[in-house]
Amino acid sequence: MLALGLCPLTIEDVALVARQSAPFEIHSASRARIALGRVRLDELLARGERIYGVNTGIGGNVGISLAPDQMDLLQHNIVRQLSCATGQPLPRDVVRAAALLRIVTFLSGASAVRVELVDALVALLHAGVTPIVPRYGSVGASGDLMPSAYLARVLVGMGEADFRGARLPALDALQGAGLIAIRFAPKEALALTNGTTFMTAIAALLWLDSFSVLKALLGAIALAVEAMQAPDLPFHPWVHQQKGHPGQIAVAAHLLALLEGSGYTRASGGQSCYSLRCPPQGLGQVWEALTDSRVVIEREINSANDNPLIDPDTGVLYKAGNFYGGHISRLLDTWKLDYAAMGNWANSLMALLVDDRFNGGLPANLTPEPGVNSGFKGMQLSVTSLCCAIRQMAGPSSIHSVPTEQYNQDVVSLGMHAAVTAMDALECLRNQTAMLLLATAQAVDLRGGRDALGAGSRRVYEEVRQVAAFQDRDREMEIEIAMVSTKISGGAFES
């Protein structure tokens, strides 16, 4: 049982709950902090304090004071007025991760919500009720207001949710799970919607998925090195120690481990082209950037990131801007550049493999009977198409700030835009890598088969061959591409 509040939540913890429905509970000390934060809010209200989003309007309406009998209504109206998102629903694991991250935000007590609200979120996750959340609507300034509203509103019986594979009205989903709708108390809808919840949820899951794709791509590179009988000398440790970059050293070590015992590689000899010789130098920075980004994501996961915040110890109210998504937005923008670099690498390798002028004697388009068969010609087109799509998505989101909301949100992070485009770009890259794995497995068979492969690359080859046979003549292969892509998602190529 994962105890929230006992220690900082990790990326892996988020994935366990989001993807494997791991059980969790809130540590007693955190429950006490949450309750104390609520007491502090009630004390401020009792003294007649003017509190943003509690007894005032929100955003540009901050100058409008509310009567006591309007405070609850404001909270419900917050999610109503934000219910105008568009686009395809976000994946189930993203929504579950976002719900968990909102719970974690509340553990410090700084959000001043009731324990009952937090328990309702916990119950939603444990019951498997997943709000339907469209992907477009957030500008990432006061946090992910719109997607967070779609999550929050299900707690009060608004909107729709997935329950046991069916898309249902929220009240029906809650009833099916044995839950009842709650009512928001003052500040609670604001606390649920104000924050970097969804962009951080996506970043946490993409961090894991990015490593899965990177290692699958390195597996394909190892197979390509062997199929084209290139030297493995460029991956030896001494070379990379002279450069000193940790990511470069790690990628070289990973490739050398895959190639260990190979009967195809040459210890020395001529220089191979860059796509076969320079993966540590070209992709090492991707490995290093992902490694270094863990701390940024986990800080955001465990942060108090809404507004206003109340110090449970002193009762001091802070009107500030922790909801701003700048750290995550910038991080995701840099990942998109890394995805484009990986896509370029995959595209170059596929071009090398199918061209009989450069592939070391393999048949054109990797088909044993060219002419009547076109082999991997079509798949190369698909790889190039995905490469171009990733490049288009790699443009930064964070610099495209546009003032909105009565010029209250006059500078916005666009973190959710960065998150959605990064998520889509990685999907393209995963499918591109799946095709490269199919092509390199085909090239290995044409070269002489699995027996001479290195110990690690043989495992990569066998994972591919579990779902896709040698292509002796042209056939439809989109199902095999999808199955290899699913294996990448599942981490089959990470060891």
Summary of the structure (lengths in Angstrom):
residues: 495
radius of gyration: 25.8
end to end distance: 27.1
largest distance: 85.2
contacts: 1808
relative contact order: 0.12
helix: 58%
strand: 8%
